[in-house]
Amino acid sequence: MPTKRSALIVLFLLLAACSPRAVERETLDTPRAPVPLADTASGARCDVPAEVFVAEDIRMYCAMPGDVQAFLARESACQHFAGEEAYDEDRARELAYAIHESCDDRARLFNQLLHRHADNCLVHTELMLLGTRNELILDADSRALPNPCPRGM
């Protein structure tokens, strides 16, 4: 009988932790500490922001230039907030603002990065994978860019 009682208590604690009131304590503005990753090719340590949470994005983050890293963090935030549920009016307003901040002009920024790094095979490949995964649309100019990767890659 004590095992059943403790299992029931644990279940209730888990339910309480997942309730909307528990989630309300978290806000969109709460800063998160960066997650340390591996050393980069140059030997410097690279910290991946907590906003970057998709495994593929974490994998490529440290190998990208700063402007692509900023775009990855912004795109990750966009994907996160777009998938959140607005369980009341306040949360709906918070999410609308967060989506506006992180998702507006994402396709334009994506295409600008493709042009800026048009001669870099690694950046081009990773951006194209990100664009496919997140359904970012290539504009006509980006579609016309030559592939910077050597043949066979």
Backbone as JSON Lines, residues from 0, in Angstrom:
{"i":0,"aa":"M","n":[0.8,-1.21,0.0],"ca":[0.0,0.0,0.0],"c":[0.85,1.27,0.0]}
{"i":1,"aa":"P","n":[2.0,1.35,0.77],"ca":[2.82,2.57,0.75],"c":[3.37,2.87,-0.63]}
{"i":2,"aa":"T","n":[3.64,1.84,-1.42],"ca":[4.17,2.06,-2.78],"c":[3.14,2.75,-3.63]}
{"i":3,"aa":"K","n":[1.88,2.34,-3.51],"ca":[0.82,2.97,-4.3],"c":[0.64,4.43,-3.9]}
{"i":4,"aa":"R","n":[0.72,4.69,-2.59],"ca":[0.55,6.05,-2.11],"c":[1.67,6.95,-2.62]}
{"i":5,"aa":"S","n":[2.92,6.49,-2.57],"ca":[4.04,7.31,-3.04],"c":[3.97,7.5,-4.56]}
{"i":6,"aa":"A","n":[3.54,6.47,-5.28],"ca":[3.38,6.62,-6.73],"c":[2.3,7.65,-7.05]}
{"i":7,"aa":"L","n":[1.23,7.65,-6.27],"ca":[0.15,8.62,-6.47],"c":[0.63,10.04,-6.16]}
{"i":8,"aa":"I","n":[1.43,10.2,-5.13],"ca":[1.96,11.51,-4.77],"c":[2.87,12.03,-5.88]}
{"i":9,"aa":"V","n":[3.74,11.16,-6.4],"ca":[4.62,11.56,-7.49],"c":[3.81,11.97,-8.71]}
{"i":10,"aa":"L","n":[2.75,11.22,-9.02],"ca":[1.89,11.55,-10.15],"c":[1.27,12.93,-9.97]}
{"i":11,"aa":"F","n":[0.76,13.22,-8.79],"ca":[0.16,14.53,-8.54],"c":[1.18,15.65,-8.62]}
{"i":12,"aa":"L","n":[2.38,15.41,-8.14],"ca":[3.42,16.42,-8.25],"c":[3.78,16.71,-9.71]}
{"i":13,"aa":"L","n":[3.84,15.67,-10.52],"ca":[4.12,15.86,-11.94],"c":[3.0,16.63,-12.63]}
{"i":14,"aa":"L","n":[1.77,16.3,-12.29],"ca":[0.64,17.03,-12.87],"c":[0.66,18.51,-12.46]}
{"i":15,"aa":"A","n":[1.0,18.77,-11.2],"ca":[1.06,20.15,-10.72],"c":[2.17,20.92,-11.44]}
{"i":16,"aa":"A","n":[3.3,20.26,-11.69],"ca":[4.41,20.93,-12.37],"c":[4.08,21.26,-13.82]}
{"i":17,"aa":"C","n":[3.21,20.5,-14.43],"ca":[2.86,20.71,-15.84],"c":[1.61,21.57,-16.02]}
{"i":18,"aa":"S","n":[1.02,22.01,-14.94],"ca":[-0.2,22.8,-15.04],"c":[0.08,24.17,-15.65]}
{"i":19,"aa":"P","n":[-0.94,24.82,-16.22],"ca":[-0.73,26.16,-16.79],"c":[-0.2,27.16,-15.78]}
{"i":20,"aa":"R","n":[-0.59,27.06,-14.52],"ca":[-0.09,27.99,-13.51],"c":[1.42,27.84,-13.32]}
{"i":21,"aa":"A","n":[1.92,26.62,-13.37],"ca":[3.35,26.41,-13.24],"c":[4.08,26.99,-14.45]}
{"i":22,"aa":"V","n":[3.5,26.87,-15.62],"ca":[4.13,27.38,-16.84],"c":[4.09,28.9,-16.87]}
{"i":23,"aa":"E","n":[3.06,29.51,-16.24],"ca":[2.93,30.96,-16.23],"c":[4.14,31.62,-15.58]}
{"i":24,"aa":"R","n":[4.8,30.93,-14.69],"ca":[5.96,31.51,-14.02],"c":[7.1,31.76,-14.98]}
{"i":25,"aa":"E","n":[7.14,31.0,-16.06],"ca":[8.16,31.22,-17.07],"c":[7.68,32.32,-18.0]}
{"i":26,"aa":"T","n":[8.54,33.24,-18.33],"ca":[8.17,34.28,-19.27],"c":[9.04,34.18,-20.49]}
{"i":27,"aa":"L","n":[8.63,34.88,-21.52],"ca":[9.4,34.86,-22.75],"c":[10.71,35.61,-22.61]}
{"i":28,"aa":"D","n":[10.79,36.49,-21.62],"ca":[11.98,37.32,-21.46],"c":[13.02,36.7,-20.53]}
{"i":29,"aa":"T","n":[12.73,35.52,-19.98],"ca":[13.67,34.9,-19.07],"c":[14.93,34.52,-19.82]}
{"i":30,"aa":"P","n":[16.08,35.12,-19.47],"ca":[17.31,34.75,-20.17],"c":[17.74,33.35,-19.77]}
{"i":31,"aa":"R","n":[18.23,32.63,-20.75],"ca":[18.73,31.28,-20.49],"c":[20.24,31.27,-20.67]}
{"i":32,"aa":"A","n":[20.88,30.49,-19.86],"ca":[22.34,30.39,-19.95],"c":[22.71,29.6,-21.2]}
{"i":33,"aa":"P","n":[23.8,29.98,-21.86],"ca":[24.23,29.22,-23.02],"c":[24.69,27.82,-22.63]}
{"i":34,"aa":"V","n":[24.51,26.92,-23.55],"ca":[24.92,25.54,-23.34],"c":[26.31,25.36,-23.91]}
{"i":35,"aa":"P","n":[27.3,24.96,-23.1],"ca":[28.63,24.78,-23.66],"c":[28.65,23.58,-24.61]}
{"i":36,"aa":"L","n":[29.33,23.73,-25.72],"ca":[29.45,22.65,-26.68],"c":[30.91,22.26,-26.76]}
{"i":37,"aa":"A","n":[31.31,21.72,-27.84],"ca":[32.69,21.26,-28.01],"c":[33.58,22.42,-28.45]}
{"i":38,"aa":"D","n":[34.86,22.14,-28.47],"ca":[35.81,23.12,-28.97],"c":[35.63,23.26,-30.48]}
{"i":39,"aa":"T","n":[35.88,24.44,-30.98],"ca":[35.79,24.67,-32.42],"c":[37.11,24.27,-33.07]}
{"i":40,"aa":"A","n":[37.16,24.36,-34.38],"ca":[38.38,23.98,-35.11],"c":[39.57,24.84,-34.68]}
{"i":41,"aa":"S","n":[39.32,26.09,-34.3],"ca":[40.41,26.98,-33.91],"c":[40.86,26.74,-32.47]}
{"i":42,"aa":"G","n":[40.18,25.83,-31.76],"ca":[40.55,25.54,-30.39],"c":[39.79,26.36,-29.38]}
{"i":43,"aa":"A","n":[39.0,27.33,-29.82],"ca":[38.23,28.16,-28.91],"c":[36.94,27.42,-28.51]}
{"i":44,"aa":"R","n":[36.48,27.69,-27.32],"ca":[35.24,27.08,-26.83],"c":[34.06,27.81,-27.44]}
{"i":45,"aa":"C","n":[33.03,27.08,-27.8],"ca":[31.84,27.67,-28.41],"c":[30.65,27.37,-27.53]}
{"i":46,"aa":"D","n":[29.92,28.41,-27.14],"ca":[28.71,28.24,-26.35],"c":[27.51,28.43,-27.25]}
{"i":47,"aa":"V","n":[26.63,27.44,-27.25],"ca":[25.41,27.48,-28.05],"c":[24.31,28.05,-27.17]}
{"i":48,"aa":"P","n":[23.62,29.12,-27.61],"ca":[22.54,29.67,-26.8],"c":[21.43,28.64,-26.61]}
{"i":49,"aa":"A","n":[20.73,28.73,-25.5],"ca":[19.65,27.78,-25.2],"c":[18.52,27.86,-26.21]}
{"i":50,"aa":"E","n":[18.4,28.99,-26.91],"ca":[17.35,29.12,-27.92],"c":[17.57,28.15,-29.07]}
{"i":51,"aa":"V","n":[18.8,27.76,-29.29],"ca":[19.12,26.8,-30.36],"c":[19.0,25.41,-29.76]}
{"i":52,"aa":"F","n":[17.89,24.73,-30.07],"ca":[17.61,23.47,-29.39],"c":[17.46,22.28,-30.32]}
{"i":53,"aa":"V","n":[17.41,22.48,-31.62],"ca":[17.29,21.38,-32.57],"c":[18.69,20.78,-32.77]}
{"i":54,"aa":"A","n":[18.78,19.48,-32.73],"ca":[20.09,18.81,-32.78],"c":[20.9,19.22,-34.0]}
{"i":55,"aa":"E","n":[20.27,19.31,-35.16],"ca":[20.98,19.7,-36.38],"c":[21.54,21.12,-36.28]}
{"i":56,"aa":"D","n":[20.77,22.01,-35.66],"ca":[21.21,23.39,-35.51],"c":[22.36,23.48,-34.5]}
{"i":57,"aa":"I","n":[22.29,22.72,-33.41],"ca":[23.36,22.7,-32.43],"c":[24.64,22.19,-33.07]}
{"i":58,"aa":"R","n":[24.51,21.14,-33.87],"ca":[25.67,20.54,-34.54],"c":[26.4,21.55,-35.41]}
{"i":59,"aa":"M","n":[25.67,22.37,-36.13],"ca":[26.32,23.27,-37.08],"c":[26.63,24.65,-36.51]}
{"i":60,"aa":"Y","n":[26.08,25.0,-35.36],"ca":[26.17,26.36,-34.82],"c":[27.6,26.88,-34.76]}
{"i":61,"aa":"C","n":[28.5,26.14,-34.15],"ca":[29.86,26.63,-33.9],"c":[30.7,26.76,-35.16]}
{"i":62,"aa":"A","n":[30.32,26.06,-36.21],"ca":[31.07,26.13,-37.46],"c":[30.62,27.29,-38.35]}
{"i":63,"aa":"M","n":[29.58,27.99,-37.95],"ca":[29.02,29.06,-38.78],"c":[29.57,30.43,-38.39]}
{"i":64,"aa":"P","n":[29.6,31.36,-39.37],"ca":[29.98,32.75,-39.04],"c":[28.93,33.39,-38.12]}
{"i":65,"aa":"G","n":[29.28,34.49,-37.51],"ca":[28.43,35.16,-36.54],"c":[27.04,35.51,-37.04]}
{"i":66,"aa":"D","n":[26.93,36.0,-38.29],"ca":[25.61,36.38,-38.79],"c":[24.71,35.16,-38.98]}
{"i":67,"aa":"V","n":[25.29,34.03,-39.34],"ca":[24.5,32.81,-39.49],"c":[24.14,32.26,-38.11]}
{"i":68,"aa":"Q","n":[25.04,32.4,-37.13],"ca":[24.71,31.99,-35.77],"c":[23.53,32.8,-35.24]}
{"i":69,"aa":"A","n":[23.53,34.1,-35.48],"ca":[22.42,34.94,-35.03],"c":[21.12,34.52,-35.7]}
{"i":70,"aa":"F","n":[21.19,34.2,-36.99],"ca":[20.0,33.74,-37.71],"c":[19.52,32.41,-37.15]}
{"i":71,"aa":"L","n":[20.43,31.51,-36.84],"ca":[20.04,30.21,-36.26],"c":[19.3,30.4,-34.94]}
{"i":72,"aa":"A","n":[19.8,31.28,-34.09],"ca":[19.14,31.53,-32.8],"c":[17.76,32.12,-33.03]}
{"i":73,"aa":"R","n":[17.66,33.04,-33.95],"ca":[16.37,33.68,-34.24],"c":[15.39,32.67,-34.85]}
{"i":74,"aa":"E","n":[15.87,31.86,-35.78],"ca":[15.02,30.87,-36.43],"c":[14.56,29.81,-35.43]}
{"i":75,"aa":"S","n":[15.44,29.41,-34.52],"ca":[15.05,28.45,-33.49],"c":[13.97,29.02,-32.59]}
{"i":76,"aa":"A","n":[14.12,30.3,-32.23],"ca":[13.09,30.95,-31.41],"c":[11.78,31.01,-32.17]}
{"i":77,"aa":"C","n":[11.83,31.31,-33.44],"ca":[10.62,31.36,-34.27],"c":[9.92,30.01,-34.27]}
{"i":78,"aa":"Q","n":[10.67,28.95,-34.51],"ca":[10.09,27.61,-34.54],"c":[9.5,27.24,-33.18]}
{"i":79,"aa":"H","n":[10.17,27.64,-32.11],"ca":[9.69,27.33,-30.76],"c":[8.37,28.04,-30.48]}
{"i":80,"aa":"F","n":[8.34,29.34,-30.69],"ca":[7.14,30.1,-30.35],"c":[5.97,29.78,-31.28]}
{"i":81,"aa":"A","n":[6.25,29.45,-32.52],"ca":[5.18,29.08,-33.45],"c":[4.5,27.78,-33.02]}
{"i":82,"aa":"G","n":[5.2,26.95,-32.28],"ca":[4.63,25.69,-31.83],"c":[4.0,25.75,-30.44]}
{"i":83,"aa":"E","n":[4.06,26.9,-29.79],"ca":[3.5,27.03,-28.45],"c":[1.99,27.22,-28.5]}
{"i":84,"aa":"E","n":[1.34,26.84,-27.41],"ca":[-0.11,26.99,-27.31],"c":[-0.44,28.23,-26.48]}
{"i":85,"aa":"A","n":[-1.38,29.01,-26.97],"ca":[-1.86,30.19,-26.23],"c":[-3.05,29.75,-25.38]}
{"i":86,"aa":"Y","n":[-2.81,29.48,-24.1],"ca":[-3.85,28.95,-23.23],"c":[-4.69,30.05,-22.58]}
{"i":87,"aa":"D","n":[-4.29,31.31,-22.72],"ca":[-5.13,32.42,-22.27],"c":[-4.73,33.67,-23.07]}
{"i":88,"aa":"E","n":[-5.42,34.78,-22.82],"ca":[-5.19,36.0,-23.6],"c":[-3.78,36.57,-23.39]}
{"i":89,"aa":"D","n":[-3.31,36.57,-22.17],"ca":[-1.97,37.09,-21.9],"c":[-0.9,36.29,-22.64]}
{"i":90,"aa":"R","n":[-1.03,34.98,-22.59],"ca":[-0.07,34.13,-23.28],"c":[-0.17,34.34,-24.79]}
{"i":91,"aa":"A","n":[-1.38,34.53,-25.29],"ca":[-1.57,34.77,-26.73],"c":[-0.85,36.05,-27.15]}
{"i":92,"aa":"R","n":[-0.93,37.1,-26.32],"ca":[-0.23,38.36,-26.62],"c":[1.28,38.17,-26.57]}
{"i":93,"aa":"E","n":[1.76,37.45,-25.55],"ca":[3.2,37.18,-25.44],"c":[3.7,36.42,-26.67]}
{"i":94,"aa":"L","n":[2.95,35.41,-27.08],"ca":[3.36,34.61,-28.23],"c":[3.3,35.42,-29.52]}
{"i":95,"aa":"A","n":[2.27,36.24,-29.67],"ca":[2.17,37.06,-30.88],"c":[3.37,38.01,-30.98]}
{"i":96,"aa":"Y","n":[3.75,38.59,-29.87],"ca":[4.91,39.49,-29.87],"c":[6.19,38.71,-30.18]}
{"i":97,"aa":"A","n":[6.37,37.56,-29.53],"ca":[7.57,36.76,-29.75],"c":[7.65,36.27,-31.2]}
{"i":98,"aa":"I","n":[6.53,35.87,-31.76],"ca":[6.51,35.42,-33.15],"c":[6.82,36.57,-34.08]}
{"i":99,"aa":"H","n":[6.27,37.74,-33.78],"ca":[6.57,38.93,-34.59],"c":[8.07,39.24,-34.55]}
{"i":100,"aa":"E","n":[8.66,39.21,-33.36],"ca":[10.08,39.53,-33.2],"c":[10.99,38.52,-33.87]}
{"i":101,"aa":"S","n":[10.65,37.24,-33.79],"ca":[11.58,36.22,-34.28],"c":[11.25,35.7,-35.67]}
{"i":102,"aa":"C","n":[10.03,35.83,-36.13],"ca":[9.65,35.22,-37.41],"c":[9.52,36.21,-38.57]}
{"i":103,"aa":"D","n":[9.3,37.47,-38.29],"ca":[9.15,38.44,-39.37],"c":[10.43,38.52,-40.2]}
{"i":104,"aa":"D","n":[10.29,38.57,-41.48],"ca":[11.4,38.72,-42.44],"c":[12.37,37.55,-42.44]}
{"i":105,"aa":"R","n":[11.96,36.4,-41.96],"ca":[12.9,35.28,-41.89],"c":[13.33,34.81,-43.27]}
{"i":106,"aa":"A","n":[12.42,34.79,-44.24],"ca":[12.79,34.36,-45.6],"c":[13.75,35.36,-46.23]}
{"i":107,"aa":"R","n":[13.51,36.65,-46.0],"ca":[14.39,37.68,-46.56],"c":[15.8,37.55,-45.95]}
{"i":108,"aa":"L","n":[15.87,37.37,-44.65],"ca":[17.17,37.22,-43.98],"c":[17.88,35.95,-44.46]}
{"i":109,"aa":"F","n":[17.13,34.88,-44.63],"ca":[17.68,33.63,-45.12],"c":[18.32,33.82,-46.5]}
{"i":110,"aa":"N","n":[17.6,34.49,-47.39],"ca":[18.12,34.74,-48.74],"c":[19.32,35.68,-48.73]}
{"i":111,"aa":"Q","n":[19.32,36.66,-47.84],"ca":[20.47,37.55,-47.71],"c":[21.72,36.78,-47.29]}
{"i":112,"aa":"L","n":[21.54,35.85,-46.35],"ca":[22.68,35.04,-45.9],"c":[23.2,34.15,-47.03]}
{"i":113,"aa":"L","n":[22.3,33.6,-47.83],"ca":[22.74,32.79,-48.96],"c":[23.6,33.62,-49.92]}
{"i":114,"aa":"H","n":[23.2,34.86,-50.17],"ca":[23.97,35.73,-51.06],"c":[25.3,36.14,-50.42]}
{"i":115,"aa":"R","n":[25.26,36.49,-49.14],"ca":[26.47,36.95,-48.46],"c":[27.53,35.85,-48.4]}
{"i":116,"aa":"H","n":[27.1,34.61,-48.27],"ca":[28.03,33.49,-48.15],"c":[27.95,32.58,-49.38]}
{"i":117,"aa":"A","n":[27.74,33.18,-50.54],"ca":[27.54,32.42,-51.78],"c":[28.77,31.61,-52.19]}
{"i":118,"aa":"D","n":[29.94,31.96,-51.69],"ca":[31.16,31.25,-52.08],"c":[31.64,30.26,-51.02]}
{"i":119,"aa":"N","n":[30.87,30.06,-49.96],"ca":[31.26,29.17,-48.87],"c":[30.41,27.9,-48.92]}
{"i":120,"aa":"C","n":[31.03,26.8,-49.28],"ca":[30.32,25.52,-49.44],"c":[29.64,25.08,-48.15]}
{"i":121,"aa":"L","n":[30.37,25.13,-47.03],"ca":[29.82,24.67,-45.76],"c":[28.59,25.47,-45.35]}
{"i":122,"aa":"V","n":[28.71,26.79,-45.4],"ca":[27.59,27.66,-45.01],"c":[26.42,27.45,-45.97]}
{"i":123,"aa":"H","n":[26.69,27.39,-47.25],"ca":[25.64,27.17,-48.25],"c":[24.89,25.86,-47.98]}
{"i":124,"aa":"T","n":[25.63,24.8,-47.76],"ca":[25.01,23.49,-47.52],"c":[24.15,23.5,-46.27]}
{"i":125,"aa":"E","n":[24.69,24.04,-45.19],"ca":[23.94,24.06,-43.93],"c":[22.71,24.96,-44.01]}
{"i":126,"aa":"L","n":[22.84,26.11,-44.68],"ca":[21.68,26.99,-44.84],"c":[20.6,26.32,-45.68]}
{"i":127,"aa":"M","n":[21.01,25.61,-46.73],"ca":[20.02,24.93,-47.56],"c":[19.3,23.83,-46.78]}
{"i":128,"aa":"L","n":[20.03,23.11,-45.94],"ca":[19.4,22.09,-45.1],"c":[18.42,22.73,-44.11]}
{"i":129,"aa":"L","n":[18.85,23.84,-43.5],"ca":[17.98,24.57,-42.58],"c":[16.73,25.07,-43.3]}
{"i":130,"aa":"G","n":[16.92,25.63,-44.48],"ca":[15.79,26.14,-45.25],"c":[14.8,25.06,-45.62]}
{"i":131,"aa":"T","n":[15.3,23.9,-45.98],"ca":[14.42,22.78,-46.3],"c":[13.66,22.31,-45.07]}
{"i":132,"aa":"R","n":[14.36,22.17,-43.96],"ca":[13.75,21.69,-42.72],"c":[12.69,22.66,-42.2]}
{"i":133,"aa":"N","n":[12.94,23.96,-42.32],"ca":[12.03,24.97,-41.76],"c":[11.16,25.63,-42.81]}
{"i":134,"aa":"E","n":[11.17,25.09,-44.02],"ca":[10.32,25.57,-45.11],"c":[10.54,27.05,-45.41]}
{"i":135,"aa":"L","n":[11.8,27.44,-45.5],"ca":[12.15,28.8,-45.9],"c":[12.2,28.85,-47.42]}
{"i":136,"aa":"I","n":[11.59,29.85,-48.0],"ca":[11.44,29.92,-49.45],"c":[12.61,30.67,-50.07]}
{"i":137,"aa":"L","n":[13.19,30.07,-51.1],"ca":[14.25,30.72,-51.87],"c":[13.62,31.74,-52.82]}
{"i":138,"aa":"D","n":[14.2,32.94,-52.89],"ca":[13.74,33.89,-53.89],"c":[14.42,33.56,-55.23]}
{"i":139,"aa":"A","n":[14.01,34.24,-56.28],"ca":[14.52,33.94,-57.62],"c":[16.04,34.14,-57.7]}
{"i":140,"aa":"D","n":[16.55,35.18,-57.06],"ca":[17.99,35.43,-57.08],"c":[18.77,34.31,-56.39]}
{"i":141,"aa":"S","n":[18.25,33.82,-55.29],"ca":[18.93,32.75,-54.57],"c":[18.9,31.43,-55.35]}
{"i":142,"aa":"R","n":[17.8,31.2,-56.06],"ca":[17.72,29.99,-56.88],"c":[18.74,30.03,-58.02]}
{"i":143,"aa":"A","n":[19.09,31.23,-58.47],"ca":[20.02,31.38,-59.58],"c":[21.48,31.32,-59.14]}
{"i":144,"aa":"L","n":[21.75,31.35,-57.82],"ca":[23.13,31.3,-57.35],"c":[23.77,29.96,-57.72]}
{"i":145,"aa":"P","n":[25.02,29.99,-58.14],"ca":[25.71,28.72,-58.41],"c":[26.04,28.01,-57.09]}
{"i":146,"aa":"N","n":[26.09,26.7,-57.13],"ca":[26.45,25.92,-55.97],"c":[27.96,26.07,-55.74]}
{"i":147,"aa":"P","n":[28.39,26.57,-54.58],"ca":[29.82,26.79,-54.33],"c":[30.58,25.5,-53.99]}
{"i":148,"aa":"C","n":[29.88,24.42,-53.83],"ca":[30.54,23.16,-53.44],"c":[31.15,22.46,-54.66]}
{"i":149,"aa":"P","n":[32.3,21.85,-54.46],"ca":[32.9,21.1,-55.54],"c":[31.95,19.99,-56.0]}
{"i":150,"aa":"R","n":[32.06,19.64,-57.23],"ca":[31.18,18.61,-57.79],"c":[31.34,17.32,-57.0]}
{"i":151,"aa":"G","n":[30.22,16.69,-56.72],"ca":[30.22,15.44,-55.98],"c":[29.97,15.58,-54.5]}
{"i":152,"aa":"M","n":[29.86,16.82,-53.99],"ca":[29.58,17.0,-52.55],"c":[28.11,17.14,-52.33]}
